[in-house]
């Protein structure tokens, strides 16, 4: 038994995509940090700080480009530097982890309620990949008695769209699965698009599942509102100070089985893409509906004085 067992287990579940989706991995990372503190035995405050840093590293390495994971784990560990005893340090991680899981789950509920008001009876909707926040909005509209129809993309290569169609069909929603390349053709029949977010930058750009920017382009062409459903902890404060969001590239075996193609064929498998702010009509958050241009102000308000720490020691 090692003190890092729980964080290692969570990290490998995230790495293997058993736990996936920005919100879920953030909550899983926060819970693992909380459990680490809860089960931590003995040692000194200094030792705990060092081990917590190692635990944090193990969690963040599991999906190194996931801003939500960074924010979730950071929310748990942020007060340890002010603790004056081991007990105080452990308690701060445990409480912050519980708080993060609770507030981030509540945020999903608020987004559902706010976003559902943007859906009218008879609407045809289009969604991409598998986003808890976006599906929350769609399921809430259905629960309110609105007659809706949903198109869901397959979302190659992981095919998260299969999770989406199962989830919506179990909720009793009329749902149709489409291949990713059918998006432009289906957009003509669509009233509104709802997608989730992996990350939102300070200038209002969206980073989400590969193909999201194609939905946005097709929506723009067809005059269909493109809505992003996201908790504000997916906003990336470091982008205010020049950081760019790294796009995760995953194994080529996810695209084509190893050995199934001639050896000289290369495979490129970026799993997220960037949607420019100009294609986004609204960002639906737990704080209300924002325009991409107001993301910076929300970040500044939420960070308060910490903004200067981030600027000076990113
Ligand atoms: C999932 C994805 C989702 C966002 C938002 O990608 O891009 O749209 O993470 O999800 P992956 P949520 O399957 O590679 O993690 O709203 O659940 O946080």
py3Dmol code that shows the C-alpha trace and the ligand (Angstrom):
import py3Dmol

protein = """\
ATOM      1  CA  UNK A   1       0.000   0.000   0.000  1.00  0.00           C
ATOM      2  CA  UNK A   2       1.362   3.382  -0.966  1.00  0.00           C
ATOM      3  CA  UNK A   3       0.034   6.752   0.076  1.00  0.00           C
ATOM      4  CA  UNK A   4      -0.407   7.505  -3.644  1.00  0.00           C
ATOM      5  CA  UNK A   5      -2.585   4.460  -4.478  1.00  0.00           C
ATOM      6  CA  UNK A   6      -5.895   6.375  -4.705  1.00  0.00           C
ATOM      7  CA  UNK A   7      -4.505   9.152  -6.861  1.00  0.00           C
ATOM      8  CA  UNK A   8      -2.746   6.607  -9.099  1.00  0.00           C
ATOM      9  CA  UNK A   9      -6.011   4.657  -9.550  1.00  0.00           C
ATOM     10  CA  UNK A  10      -7.947   7.816 -10.431  1.00  0.00           C
ATOM     11  CA  UNK A  11      -5.155   8.978 -12.744  1.00  0.00           C
ATOM     12  CA  UNK A  12      -5.148   5.730 -14.695  1.00  0.00           C
ATOM     13  CA  UNK A  13      -8.953   5.791 -15.009  1.00  0.00           C
ATOM     14  CA  UNK A  14      -8.688   9.301 -16.455  1.00  0.00           C
ATOM     15  CA  UNK A  15      -5.822   8.281 -18.772  1.00  0.00           C
ATOM     16  CA  UNK A  16      -7.783   5.286 -20.068  1.00  0.00           C
ATOM     17  CA  UNK A  17     -10.901   7.449 -20.605  1.00  0.00           C
ATOM     18  CA  UNK A  18     -12.914   5.428 -18.068  1.00  0.00           C
ATOM     19  CA  UNK A  19     -13.487   8.807 -16.481  1.00  0.00           C
ATOM     20  CA  UNK A  20     -13.854  11.453 -19.185  1.00  0.00           C
ATOM     21  CA  UNK A  21     -15.520  14.784 -19.885  1.00  0.00           C
ATOM     22  CA  UNK A  22     -14.061  17.978 -18.442  1.00  0.00           C
ATOM     23  CA  UNK A  23     -16.449  18.216 -15.491  1.00  0.00           C
ATOM     24  CA  UNK A  24     -16.175  14.575 -14.495  1.00  0.00           C
ATOM     25  CA  UNK A  25     -12.386  14.543 -14.576  1.00  0.00           C
ATOM     26  CA  UNK A  26     -12.258  17.742 -12.504  1.00  0.00           C
ATOM     27  CA  UNK A  27     -14.555  16.233  -9.871  1.00  0.00           C
ATOM     28  CA  UNK A  28     -12.647  12.919  -9.927  1.00  0.00           C
ATOM     29  CA  UNK A  29      -9.329  14.776  -9.495  1.00  0.00           C
ATOM     30  CA  UNK A  30     -10.726  16.848  -6.624  1.00  0.00           C
ATOM     31  CA  UNK A  31     -12.198  13.774  -4.901  1.00  0.00           C
ATOM     32  CA  UNK A  32      -8.897  11.902  -5.231  1.00  0.00           C
ATOM     33  CA  UNK A  33      -7.014  14.850  -3.698  1.00  0.00           C
ATOM     34  CA  UNK A  34      -9.567  14.929  -0.843  1.00  0.00           C
ATOM     35  CA  UNK A  35      -9.205  11.185  -0.263  1.00  0.00           C
ATOM     36  CA  UNK A  36      -5.429  11.509  -0.325  1.00  0.00           C
ATOM     37  CA  UNK A  37      -5.601  14.050   2.518  1.00  0.00           C
ATOM     38  CA  UNK A  38      -8.220  12.067   4.411  1.00  0.00           C
ATOM     39  CA  UNK A  39      -6.158   8.860   4.441  1.00  0.00           C
ATOM     40  CA  UNK A  40      -2.755  10.537   4.886  1.00  0.00           C
ATOM     41  CA  UNK A  41      -1.072   9.108   7.972  1.00  0.00           C
ATOM     42  CA  UNK A  42       1.635  10.655  10.092  1.00  0.00           C
ATOM     43  CA  UNK A  43       4.441  12.786   8.747  1.00  0.00           C
ATOM     44  CA  UNK A  44       5.056  16.452   9.247  1.00  0.00           C
ATOM     45  CA  UNK A  45       3.415  19.430   7.582  1.00  0.00           C
ATOM     46  CA  UNK A  46       6.440  19.754   5.309  1.00  0.00           C
ATOM     47  CA  UNK A  47       6.272  16.090   4.331  1.00  0.00           C
ATOM     48  CA  UNK A  48       2.536  16.391   3.617  1.00  0.00           C
ATOM     49  CA  UNK A  49       3.121  19.426   1.401  1.00  0.00           C
ATOM     50  CA  UNK A  50       5.778  17.514  -0.537  1.00  0.00           C
ATOM     51  CA  UNK A  51       3.625  14.383  -0.914  1.00  0.00           C
ATOM     52  CA  UNK A  52       0.588  16.442  -1.885  1.00  0.00           C
ATOM     53  CA  UNK A  53       2.659  18.056  -4.618  1.00  0.00           C
ATOM     54  CA  UNK A  54       3.574  14.571  -5.901  1.00  0.00           C
ATOM     55  CA  UNK A  55      -0.095  13.498  -5.753  1.00  0.00           C
ATOM     56  CA  UNK A  56      -1.083  16.652  -7.619  1.00  0.00           C
ATOM     57  CA  UNK A  57       1.521  15.886 -10.308  1.00  0.00           C
ATOM     58  CA  UNK A  58       0.249  12.311 -10.745  1.00  0.00           C
ATOM     59  CA  UNK A  59      -3.324  13.571 -11.208  1.00  0.00           C
ATOM     60  CA  UNK A  60      -2.432  16.406 -13.593  1.00  0.00           C
ATOM     61  CA  UNK A  61      -0.245  14.141 -15.746  1.00  0.00           C
ATOM     62  CA  UNK A  62      -3.240  11.891 -16.467  1.00  0.00           C
ATOM     63  CA  UNK A  63      -4.660  14.374 -18.980  1.00  0.00           C
ATOM     64  CA  UNK A  64      -2.031  17.081 -19.075  1.00  0.00           C
ATOM     65  CA  UNK A  65      -3.935  19.529 -21.284  1.00  0.00           C
ATOM     66  CA  UNK A  66      -7.177  19.458 -19.252  1.00  0.00           C
ATOM     67  CA  UNK A  67      -7.652  22.897 -17.696  1.00  0.00           C
ATOM     68  CA  UNK A  68     -10.673  21.699 -15.713  1.00  0.00           C
ATOM     69  CA  UNK A  69      -8.556  19.042 -14.012  1.00  0.00           C
ATOM     70  CA  UNK A  70      -5.927  21.660 -13.133  1.00  0.00           C
ATOM     71  CA  UNK A  71      -8.594  23.989 -11.760  1.00  0.00           C
ATOM     72  CA  UNK A  72     -10.320  21.205  -9.797  1.00  0.00           C
ATOM     73  CA  UNK A  73      -7.113  19.986  -8.156  1.00  0.00           C
ATOM     74  CA  UNK A  74      -5.889  23.553  -7.596  1.00  0.00           C
ATOM     75  CA  UNK A  75      -9.156  24.415  -5.807  1.00  0.00           C
ATOM     76  CA  UNK A  76      -8.369  21.653  -3.278  1.00  0.00           C
ATOM     77  CA  UNK A  77      -4.699  22.419  -2.671  1.00  0.00           C
ATOM     78  CA  UNK A  78      -4.738  26.233  -2.753  1.00  0.00           C
ATOM     79  CA  UNK A  79      -4.905  26.826   1.037  1.00  0.00           C
ATOM     80  CA  UNK A  80      -2.203  24.374   2.096  1.00  0.00           C
ATOM     81  CA  UNK A  81       0.489  27.065   1.887  1.00  0.00           C
ATOM     82  CA  UNK A  82      -1.331  29.060   4.625  1.00  0.00           C
ATOM     83  CA  UNK A  83      -1.802  26.111   7.029  1.00  0.00           C
ATOM     84  CA  UNK A  84       0.175  26.167  10.272  1.00  0.00           C
ATOM     85  CA  UNK A  85      -0.192  22.474  11.158  1.00  0.00           C
ATOM     86  CA  UNK A  86      -0.524  19.129   9.394  1.00  0.00           C
ATOM     87  CA  UNK A  87      -4.106  18.739  10.619  1.00  0.00           C
ATOM     88  CA  UNK A  88      -5.052  22.182   9.319  1.00  0.00           C
ATOM     89  CA  UNK A  89      -3.468  21.445   5.942  1.00  0.00           C
ATOM     90  CA  UNK A  90      -5.265  18.094   5.608  1.00  0.00           C
ATOM     91  CA  UNK A  91      -8.570  19.637   6.682  1.00  0.00           C
ATOM     92  CA  UNK A  92      -8.260  22.413   4.092  1.00  0.00           C
ATOM     93  CA  UNK A  93      -7.785  19.884   1.262  1.00  0.00           C
ATOM     94  CA  UNK A  94     -10.691  17.714   2.479  1.00  0.00           C
ATOM     95  CA  UNK A  95     -13.073  20.701   2.820  1.00  0.00           C
ATOM     96  CA  UNK A  96     -12.036  22.301  -0.461  1.00  0.00           C
ATOM     97  CA  UNK A  97     -12.473  18.987  -2.303  1.00  0.00           C
ATOM     98  CA  UNK A  98     -16.004  18.563  -0.917  1.00  0.00           C
ATOM     99  CA  UNK A  99     -16.811  22.167  -1.754  1.00  0.00           C
ATOM    100  CA  UNK A 100     -15.552  21.817  -5.328  1.00  0.00           C
ATOM    101  CA  UNK A 101     -17.557  18.648  -5.987  1.00  0.00           C
ATOM    102  CA  UNK A 102     -20.680  20.211  -4.476  1.00  0.00           C
ATOM    103  CA  UNK A 103     -20.470  23.589  -6.229  1.00  0.00           C
ATOM    104  CA  UNK A 104     -19.480  22.116  -9.587  1.00  0.00           C
ATOM    105  CA  UNK A 105     -22.434  19.716  -9.471  1.00  0.00           C
ATOM    106  CA  UNK A 106     -24.769  22.586  -8.539  1.00  0.00           C
ATOM    107  CA  UNK A 107     -23.344  24.619 -11.424  1.00  0.00           C
ATOM    108  CA  UNK A 108     -24.466  21.912 -13.856  1.00  0.00           C
ATOM    109  CA  UNK A 109     -28.019  22.202 -12.449  1.00  0.00           C
ATOM    110  CA  UNK A 110     -28.050  26.007 -12.780  1.00  0.00           C
ATOM    111  CA  UNK A 111     -26.780  25.758 -16.369  1.00  0.00           C
ATOM    112  CA  UNK A 112     -29.557  23.264 -17.148  1.00  0.00           C
ATOM    113  CA  UNK A 113     -32.240  25.615 -15.806  1.00  0.00           C
ATOM    114  CA  UNK A 114     -30.841  28.697 -17.544  1.00  0.00           C
ATOM    115  CA  UNK A 115     -30.107  26.973 -20.843  1.00  0.00           C
ATOM    116  CA  UNK A 116     -33.494  25.240 -21.035  1.00  0.00           C
ATOM    117  CA  UNK A 117     -35.141  28.670 -21.237  1.00  0.00           C
ATOM    118  CA  UNK A 118     -33.361  29.080 -24.565  1.00  0.00           C
ATOM    119  CA  UNK A 119     -35.194  26.050 -25.982  1.00  0.00           C
ATOM    120  CA  UNK A 120     -38.686  26.368 -27.433  1.00  0.00           C
ATOM    121  CA  UNK A 121     -41.397  23.786 -27.918  1.00  0.00           C
ATOM    122  CA  UNK A 122     -40.826  22.027 -31.261  1.00  0.00           C
ATOM    123  CA  UNK A 123     -37.095  22.835 -31.485  1.00  0.00           C
ATOM    124  CA  UNK A 124     -34.648  20.603 -33.317  1.00  0.00           C
ATOM    125  CA  UNK A 125     -31.285  20.596 -31.542  1.00  0.00           C
ATOM    126  CA  UNK A 126     -27.807  19.431 -32.446  1.00  0.00           C
ATOM    127  CA  UNK A 127     -25.107  18.379 -29.971  1.00  0.00           C
ATOM    128  CA  UNK A 128     -21.572  17.019 -30.243  1.00  0.00           C
ATOM    129  CA  UNK A 129     -19.602  14.487 -28.201  1.00  0.00           C
ATOM    130  CA  UNK A 130     -20.880  13.870 -24.663  1.00  0.00           C
ATOM    131  CA  UNK A 131     -21.165  16.890 -22.408  1.00  0.00           C
ATOM    132  CA  UNK A 132     -22.862  16.689 -19.021  1.00  0.00           C
ATOM    133  CA  UNK A 133     -23.541  20.428 -19.118  1.00  0.00           C
ATOM    134  CA  UNK A 134     -25.061  20.446 -22.621  1.00  0.00           C
ATOM    135  CA  UNK A 135     -27.118  17.289 -22.025  1.00  0.00           C
ATOM    136  CA  UNK A 136     -28.345  18.760 -18.737  1.00  0.00           C
ATOM    137  CA  UNK A 137     -29.841  21.668 -20.683  1.00  0.00           C
ATOM    138  CA  UNK A 138     -31.488  19.392 -23.244  1.00  0.00           C
ATOM    139  CA  UNK A 139     -32.891  17.000 -20.612  1.00  0.00           C
ATOM    140  CA  UNK A 140     -34.245  19.905 -18.566  1.00  0.00           C
ATOM    141  CA  UNK A 141     -36.119  21.293 -21.596  1.00  0.00           C
ATOM    142  CA  UNK A 142     -37.621  17.846 -22.182  1.00  0.00           C
ATOM    143  CA  UNK A 143     -38.557  17.523 -18.488  1.00  0.00           C
ATOM    144  CA  UNK A 144     -40.357  20.873 -18.783  1.00  0.00           C
ATOM    145  CA  UNK A 145     -42.618  19.230 -21.360  1.00  0.00           C
ATOM    146  CA  UNK A 146     -41.074  20.794 -24.477  1.00  0.00           C
ATOM    147  CA  UNK A 147     -41.374  18.643 -27.552  1.00  0.00           C
ATOM    148  CA  UNK A 148     -37.795  18.473 -28.871  1.00  0.00           C
ATOM    149  CA  UNK A 149     -35.807  16.398 -31.331  1.00  0.00           C
ATOM    150  CA  UNK A 150     -32.037  16.007 -31.033  1.00  0.00           C
ATOM    151  CA  UNK A 151     -29.330  15.124 -33.555  1.00  0.00           C
ATOM    152  CA  UNK A 152     -26.146  13.822 -31.908  1.00  0.00           C
ATOM    153  CA  UNK A 153     -22.827  13.348 -33.678  1.00  0.00           C
ATOM    154  CA  UNK A 154     -20.947  10.075 -33.397  1.00  0.00           C
ATOM    155  CA  UNK A 155     -17.759  11.955 -32.349  1.00  0.00           C
ATOM    156  CA  UNK A 156     -15.002   9.835 -33.810  1.00  0.00           C
ATOM    157  CA  UNK A 157     -12.651   8.346 -32.857  1.00  0.00           C
ATOM    158  CA  UNK A 158     -13.867   7.585 -29.317  1.00  0.00           C
ATOM    159  CA  UNK A 159     -17.549   7.640 -30.337  1.00  0.00           C
ATOM    160  CA  UNK A 160     -18.737   9.470 -27.217  1.00  0.00           C
ATOM    161  CA  UNK A 161     -21.879  10.197 -29.256  1.00  0.00           C
ATOM    162  CA  UNK A 162     -23.036   6.659 -28.464  1.00  0.00           C
ATOM    163  CA  UNK A 163     -23.100   7.604 -24.771  1.00  0.00           C
ATOM    164  CA  UNK A 164     -25.083  10.701 -25.660  1.00  0.00           C
ATOM    165  CA  UNK A 165     -27.766   8.926 -27.679  1.00  0.00           C
ATOM    166  CA  UNK A 166     -28.154   6.280 -24.963  1.00  0.00           C
ATOM    167  CA  UNK A 167     -28.478   8.932 -22.258  1.00  0.00           C
ATOM    168  CA  UNK A 168     -31.013  10.995 -24.212  1.00  0.00           C
ATOM    169  CA  UNK A 169     -33.038   7.994 -25.278  1.00  0.00           C
ATOM    170  CA  UNK A 170     -33.180   6.761 -21.650  1.00  0.00           C
ATOM    171  CA  UNK A 171     -34.559  10.191 -20.747  1.00  0.00           C
ATOM    172  CA  UNK A 172     -37.324   9.633 -23.322  1.00  0.00           C
ATOM    173  CA  UNK A 173     -35.995  12.148 -25.863  1.00  0.00           C
ATOM    174  CA  UNK A 174     -36.383  11.707 -29.625  1.00  0.00           C
ATOM    175  CA  UNK A 175     -32.719  11.358 -30.653  1.00  0.00           C
ATOM    176  CA  UNK A 176     -30.962  10.591 -33.943  1.00  0.00           C
ATOM    177  CA  UNK A 177     -27.314   9.571 -34.275  1.00  0.00           C
ATOM    178  CA  UNK A 178     -25.401  11.058 -37.217  1.00  0.00           C
ATOM    179  CA  UNK A 179     -21.833  10.598 -38.465  1.00  0.00           C
ATOM    180  CA  UNK A 180     -19.612  13.625 -37.936  1.00  0.00           C
ATOM    181  CA  UNK A 181     -19.513  14.451 -41.635  1.00  0.00           C
ATOM    182  CA  UNK A 182     -23.341  14.814 -41.706  1.00  0.00           C
ATOM    183  CA  UNK A 183     -23.236  17.964 -39.594  1.00  0.00           C
ATOM    184  CA  UNK A 184     -23.487  20.509 -42.412  1.00  0.00           C
ATOM    185  CA  UNK A 185     -26.318  18.667 -44.069  1.00  0.00           C
ATOM    186  CA  UNK A 186     -28.294  18.299 -40.803  1.00  0.00           C
ATOM    187  CA  UNK A 187     -27.722  21.942 -39.859  1.00  0.00           C
ATOM    188  CA  UNK A 188     -30.454  22.945 -42.342  1.00  0.00           C
ATOM    189  CA  UNK A 189     -32.982  21.160 -40.141  1.00  0.00           C
ATOM    190  CA  UNK A 190     -31.550  22.461 -36.843  1.00  0.00           C
ATOM    191  CA  UNK A 191     -32.873  25.335 -34.693  1.00  0.00           C
ATOM    192  CA  UNK A 192     -30.089  25.510 -32.083  1.00  0.00           C
ATOM    193  CA  UNK A 193     -26.738  23.930 -31.283  1.00  0.00           C
ATOM    194  CA  UNK A 194     -25.703  23.108 -27.698  1.00  0.00           C
ATOM    195  CA  UNK A 195     -22.165  21.903 -26.954  1.00  0.00           C
ATOM    196  CA  UNK A 196     -20.035  21.644 -23.838  1.00  0.00           C
ATOM    197  CA  UNK A 197     -16.586  23.093 -23.184  1.00  0.00           C
ATOM    198  CA  UNK A 198     -13.277  21.678 -22.216  1.00  0.00           C
ATOM    199  CA  UNK A 199     -11.786  25.115 -21.800  1.00  0.00           C
ATOM    200  CA  UNK A 200     -12.724  28.733 -22.508  1.00  0.00           C
ATOM    201  CA  UNK A 201      -9.931  31.268 -22.980  1.00  0.00           C
ATOM    202  CA  UNK A 202      -9.859  34.862 -21.737  1.00  0.00           C
ATOM    203  CA  UNK A 203     -10.724  36.125 -25.230  1.00  0.00           C
ATOM    204  CA  UNK A 204     -13.790  33.885 -25.418  1.00  0.00           C
ATOM    205  CA  UNK A 205     -12.456  31.071 -27.602  1.00  0.00           C
ATOM    206  CA  UNK A 206     -13.801  27.587 -27.009  1.00  0.00           C
ATOM    207  CA  UNK A 207     -11.682  24.457 -26.801  1.00  0.00           C
ATOM    208  CA  UNK A 208     -13.861  21.370 -27.111  1.00  0.00           C
ATOM    209  CA  UNK A 209     -14.036  17.938 -28.764  1.00  0.00           C
ATOM    210  CA  UNK A 210     -12.504  17.796 -32.230  1.00  0.00           C
ATOM    211  CA  UNK A 211     -15.158  18.774 -34.764  1.00  0.00           C
ATOM    212  CA  UNK A 212     -16.813  21.393 -32.557  1.00  0.00           C
ATOM    213  CA  UNK A 213     -15.418  24.211 -34.717  1.00  0.00           C
ATOM    214  CA  UNK A 214     -16.956  22.572 -37.807  1.00  0.00           C
ATOM    215  CA  UNK A 215     -20.361  22.607 -36.093  1.00  0.00           C
ATOM    216  CA  UNK A 216     -19.806  26.283 -35.322  1.00  0.00           C
ATOM    217  CA  UNK A 217     -18.906  27.106 -38.918  1.00  0.00           C
ATOM    218  CA  UNK A 218     -21.893  25.220 -40.288  1.00  0.00           C
ATOM    219  CA  UNK A 219     -24.172  26.869 -37.699  1.00  0.00           C
ATOM    220  CA  UNK A 220     -22.852  30.300 -38.651  1.00  0.00           C
ATOM    221  CA  UNK A 221     -23.457  29.601 -42.335  1.00  0.00           C
ATOM    222  CA  UNK A 222     -27.019  28.456 -41.649  1.00  0.00           C
ATOM    223  CA  UNK A 223     -27.797  31.245 -39.146  1.00  0.00           C
ATOM    224  CA  UNK A 224     -28.322  28.737 -36.309  1.00  0.00           C
ATOM    225  CA  UNK A 225     -27.466  29.928 -32.756  1.00  0.00           C
ATOM    226  CA  UNK A 226     -24.367  28.193 -31.371  1.00  0.00           C
ATOM    227  CA  UNK A 227     -24.513  27.856 -27.569  1.00  0.00           C
ATOM    228  CA  UNK A 228     -21.715  26.717 -25.259  1.00  0.00           C
ATOM    229  CA  UNK A 229     -22.724  25.215 -21.903  1.00  0.00           C
ATOM    230  CA  UNK A 230     -19.962  25.484 -19.346  1.00  0.00           C
ATOM    231  CA  UNK A 231     -19.157  25.886 -15.671  1.00  0.00           C
ATOM    232  CA  UNK A 232     -16.923  28.914 -15.100  1.00  0.00           C
ATOM    233  CA  UNK A 233     -14.137  26.808 -13.590  1.00  0.00           C
ATOM    234  CA  UNK A 234     -13.424  25.676 -17.144  1.00  0.00           C
ATOM    235  CA  UNK A 235     -12.294  29.219 -17.897  1.00  0.00           C
ATOM    236  CA  UNK A 236      -8.504  29.278 -18.138  1.00  0.00           C
ATOM    237  CA  UNK A 237      -7.087  32.255 -16.172  1.00  0.00           C
ATOM    238  CA  UNK A 238      -3.557  31.561 -17.404  1.00  0.00           C
ATOM    239  CA  UNK A 239      -4.645  32.503 -20.931  1.00  0.00           C
ATOM    240  CA  UNK A 240      -5.020  36.075 -19.626  1.00  0.00           C
ATOM    241  CA  UNK A 241      -1.271  36.216 -19.295  1.00  0.00           C
ATOM    242  CA  UNK A 242      -0.296  34.746 -22.625  1.00  0.00           C
ATOM    243  CA  UNK A 243      -0.578  31.001 -22.086  1.00  0.00           C
ATOM    244  CA  UNK A 244      -2.095  29.074 -24.963  1.00  0.00           C
ATOM    245  CA  UNK A 245      -4.167  25.945 -24.411  1.00  0.00           C
ATOM    246  CA  UNK A 246      -2.320  22.817 -25.529  1.00  0.00           C
ATOM    247  CA  UNK A 247      -4.424  20.534 -27.703  1.00  0.00           C
ATOM    248  CA  UNK A 248      -4.249  16.911 -26.603  1.00  0.00           C
ATOM    249  CA  UNK A 249      -3.091  14.397 -29.211  1.00  0.00           C
ATOM    250  CA  UNK A 250      -3.942  10.788 -28.478  1.00  0.00           C
ATOM    251  CA  UNK A 251      -2.678   7.451 -29.698  1.00  0.00           C
ATOM    252  CA  UNK A 252      -3.135   6.732 -33.427  1.00  0.00           C
ATOM    253  CA  UNK A 253      -4.534   3.290 -32.488  1.00  0.00           C
ATOM    254  CA  UNK A 254      -7.756   5.131 -31.590  1.00  0.00           C
ATOM    255  CA  UNK A 255      -8.202   6.061 -35.283  1.00  0.00           C
ATOM    256  CA  UNK A 256      -7.189   2.830 -37.014  1.00  0.00           C
ATOM    257  CA  UNK A 257      -6.199  -0.507 -35.537  1.00  0.00           C
ATOM    258  CA  UNK A 258      -2.437  -0.940 -35.287  1.00  0.00           C
ATOM    259  CA  UNK A 259      -1.055  -2.852 -38.286  1.00  0.00           C
ATOM    260  CA  UNK A 260      -4.219  -2.365 -40.361  1.00  0.00           C
ATOM    261  CA  UNK A 261      -2.677   0.243 -42.682  1.00  0.00           C
ATOM    262  CA  UNK A 262       0.533   0.384 -44.748  1.00  0.00           C
ATOM    263  CA  UNK A 263       3.468   1.319 -42.507  1.00  0.00           C
ATOM    264  CA  UNK A 264       4.172   4.601 -44.307  1.00  0.00           C
ATOM    265  CA  UNK A 265       0.711   6.009 -43.510  1.00  0.00           C
ATOM    266  CA  UNK A 266       0.855   8.504 -40.673  1.00  0.00           C
ATOM    267  CA  UNK A 267      -2.113   9.142 -38.404  1.00  0.00           C
ATOM    268  CA  UNK A 268      -2.763  12.449 -36.711  1.00  0.00           C
ATOM    269  CA  UNK A 269      -5.241  12.341 -33.817  1.00  0.00           C
ATOM    270  CA  UNK A 270      -5.847  15.740 -32.181  1.00  0.00           C
ATOM    271  CA  UNK A 271      -8.827  15.318 -29.858  1.00  0.00           C
ATOM    272  CA  UNK A 272      -9.857  18.931 -29.335  1.00  0.00           C
ATOM    273  CA  UNK A 273     -10.120  21.989 -31.542  1.00  0.00           C
ATOM    274  CA  UNK A 274     -10.510  25.735 -31.153  1.00  0.00           C
ATOM    275  CA  UNK A 275     -13.711  27.577 -32.022  1.00  0.00           C
ATOM    276  CA  UNK A 276     -13.132  31.323 -32.466  1.00  0.00           C
ATOM    277  CA  UNK A 277     -15.285  33.625 -30.329  1.00  0.00           C
ATOM    278  CA  UNK A 278     -16.976  35.135 -33.377  1.00  0.00           C
ATOM    279  CA  UNK A 279     -18.918  31.907 -33.987  1.00  0.00           C
ATOM    280  CA  UNK A 280     -20.282  31.692 -30.436  1.00  0.00           C
ATOM    281  CA  UNK A 281     -23.680  33.239 -29.724  1.00  0.00           C
ATOM    282  CA  UNK A 282     -23.815  32.557 -26.020  1.00  0.00           C
ATOM    283  CA  UNK A 283     -21.883  30.953 -23.209  1.00  0.00           C
ATOM    284  CA  UNK A 284     -24.347  29.508 -20.722  1.00  0.00           C
ATOM    285  CA  UNK A 285     -22.783  29.353 -17.255  1.00  0.00           C
ATOM    286  CA  UNK A 286     -23.970  28.990 -13.651  1.00  0.00           C
ATOM    287  CA  UNK A 287     -23.609  32.779 -13.407  1.00  0.00           C
ATOM    288  CA  UNK A 288     -25.929  33.370 -16.333  1.00  0.00           C
ATOM    289  CA  UNK A 289     -25.581  33.778 -20.078  1.00  0.00           C
ATOM    290  CA  UNK A 290     -22.359  35.492 -21.163  1.00  0.00           C
ATOM    291  CA  UNK A 291     -21.052  36.753 -24.457  1.00  0.00           C
ATOM    292  CA  UNK A 292     -17.542  35.535 -25.358  1.00  0.00           C
ATOM    293  CA  UNK A 293     -16.399  39.143 -24.833  1.00  0.00           C
ATOM    294  CA  UNK A 294     -17.347  39.102 -21.153  1.00  0.00           C
ATOM    295  CA  UNK A 295     -15.298  36.024 -20.182  1.00  0.00           C
ATOM    296  CA  UNK A 296     -12.306  38.201 -19.251  1.00  0.00           C
ATOM    297  CA  UNK A 297     -14.384  40.278 -16.799  1.00  0.00           C
ATOM    298  CA  UNK A 298     -15.780  37.157 -15.122  1.00  0.00           C
ATOM    299  CA  UNK A 299     -12.255  35.775 -14.696  1.00  0.00           C
ATOM    300  CA  UNK A 300     -11.062  39.032 -13.135  1.00  0.00           C
ATOM    301  CA  UNK A 301     -14.007  39.126 -10.735  1.00  0.00           C
ATOM    302  CA  UNK A 302     -13.572  35.511  -9.687  1.00  0.00           C
ATOM    303  CA  UNK A 303      -9.818  35.716  -9.175  1.00  0.00           C
ATOM    304  CA  UNK A 304      -9.778  38.948  -7.156  1.00  0.00           C
ATOM    305  CA  UNK A 305      -6.317  39.638  -5.727  1.00  0.00           C
ATOM    306  CA  UNK A 306      -5.035  36.225  -6.878  1.00  0.00           C
ATOM    307  CA  UNK A 307      -4.905  37.618 -10.355  1.00  0.00           C
ATOM    308  CA  UNK A 308      -1.656  39.417  -9.503  1.00  0.00           C
ATOM    309  CA  UNK A 309      -0.101  36.209  -8.079  1.00  0.00           C
ATOM    310  CA  UNK A 310      -0.993  34.451 -11.325  1.00  0.00           C
ATOM    311  CA  UNK A 311       0.411  37.236 -13.453  1.00  0.00           C
ATOM    312  CA  UNK A 312       3.648  37.474 -11.500  1.00  0.00           C
ATOM    313  CA  UNK A 313       4.189  33.729 -10.834  1.00  0.00           C
ATOM    314  CA  UNK A 314       2.266  31.865 -13.523  1.00  0.00           C
TER     315      UNK A 314
END
"""
ligand_1 = """\
18
LIG
C -15.391 15.493 -23.884
C -15.791 16.843 -24.412
C -16.945 17.510 -23.727
C -16.393 18.479 -22.684
C -17.473 18.993 -21.759
O -14.151 15.057 -24.382
O -15.177 17.410 -25.276
O -17.695 18.261 -24.635
O -15.409 17.812 -21.899
O -18.019 17.935 -21.024
P -13.513 13.707 -23.811
P -18.786 18.185 -19.628
O -14.518 12.617 -23.991
O -12.281 13.520 -24.643
O -13.172 13.935 -22.360
O -19.890 19.147 -19.911
O -19.257 16.807 -19.236
O -17.788 18.732 -18.666
"""
view = py3Dmol.view(width=600, height=400)
view.addModel(protein, "pdb")
view.setStyle({"model": 0}, {"cartoon": {"style": "trace"}})
view.addModel(ligand_1, "xyz")
view.setStyle({"model": 1}, {"stick": {}})
view.zoomTo()
view.show()
